[in-house]
Amino acid sequence: MVKLRLKRMGAKKAPFYRIVAADVRTPRDGRTLAELGIYDPTKNPVLLRVDGEEAKKWLSNGAQPTDTVRSLLKKAGVLE
């Protein structure tokens, strides 16, 4: 099963995240199927960039977003 989830990047105590499509069996920072966007909560204002068409394609193919990614997609206007 494919999930849309966050992949942690960045330095210690200075994280930023990539929104990715990944198999549920892979580790959090492991191999991914596609990169859909970025989320940086340390910036002011918060940086959120999402490829809406790519995200909708994965959702229509049955990928399930995590709760955090679902709220980020709503903020980006991809989901309602």
C-alpha positions as semicolon CSV with decimal commas, in nm:
position;residue;x (nm);y (nm);z (nm)
1;M;0,000;0,000;0,000
2;V;0,122;0,351;-0,081
3;K;0,106;0,636;0,170
4;L;0,164;1,005;0,126
5;R;0,385;1,099;0,418
6;L;0,665;1,327;0,538
7;K;1,033;1,248;0,492
8;R;1,257;1,431;0,740
9;M;1,553;1,618;0,598
10;G;1,788;1,887;0,729
11;A;2,027;1,920;1,017
12;K;1,987;1,826;1,379
13;K;1,732;2,058;1,545
14;A;1,668;2,229;1,208
15;P;1,431;1,996;1,024
16;F;1,245;2,042;0,702
17;Y;1,030;1,784;0,533
18;R;0,956;1,650;0,188
19;I;0,605;1,530;0,111
20;V;0,654;1,196;-0,062
21;A;0,469;0,890;-0,186
22;A;0,623;0,580;-0,029
23;D;0,543;0,215;0,031
24;V;0,427;0,156;0,391
25;R;0,702;-0,103;0,445
26;T;0,990;0,138;0,381
27;P;1,152;0,335;0,665
28;R;1,057;0,699;0,725
29;D;1,363;0,835;0,544
30;G;1,403;0,544;0,304
31;R;1,334;0,497;-0,065
32;T;1,037;0,685;-0,209
33;L;0,824;0,650;-0,519
34;A;0,772;1,021;-0,587
35;E;0,838;1,360;-0,432
36;L;0,527;1,578;-0,417
37;G;0,641;1,889;-0,232
38;I;0,825;2,046;0,058
39;Y;0,726;2,171;0,403
40;D;0,955;2,385;0,618
41;P;0,803;2,476;0,957
42;T;1,120;2,659;1,072
43;K;1,079;2,947;0,825
44;N;0,867;3,250;0,906
45;P;0,613;3,233;0,740
46;V;0,599;2,855;0,706
47;L;0,708;2,733;0,363
48;L;0,466;2,489;0,197
49;R;0,497;2,397;-0,170
50;V;0,295;2,109;-0,320
51;D;0,261;1,979;-0,676
52;G;-0,119;1,958;-0,675
53;E;-0,157;1,761;-0,998
54;E;0,091;1,496;-0,885
55;A;-0,074;1,469;-0,542
56;K;-0,421;1,429;-0,697
57;K;-0,284;1,159;-0,929
58;W;-0,151;0,957;-0,634
59;L;-0,473;1,006;-0,436
60;S;-0,685;0,891;-0,732
61;N;-0,464;0,581;-0,762
62;G;-0,543;0,485;-0,401
63;A;-0,261;0,637;-0,196
64;Q;-0,362;0,720;0,161
65;P;-0,227;1,042;0,320
66;T;-0,121;1,048;0,683
67;D;-0,311;1,286;0,912
68;T;-0,035;1,548;0,895
69;V;-0,005;1,531;0,516
70;R;-0,385;1,548;0,483
71;S;-0,391;1,875;0,680
72;L;-0,101;2,015;0,472
73;L;-0,279;1,924;0,148
74;K;-0,590;2,104;0,274
75;K;-0,384;2,414;0,353
76;A;-0,232;2,399;0,003
77;G;-0,578;2,372;-0,154
78;V;-0,532;2,025;-0,302
79;L;-0,798;1,866;-0,079
80;E;-1,125;2,017;0,043
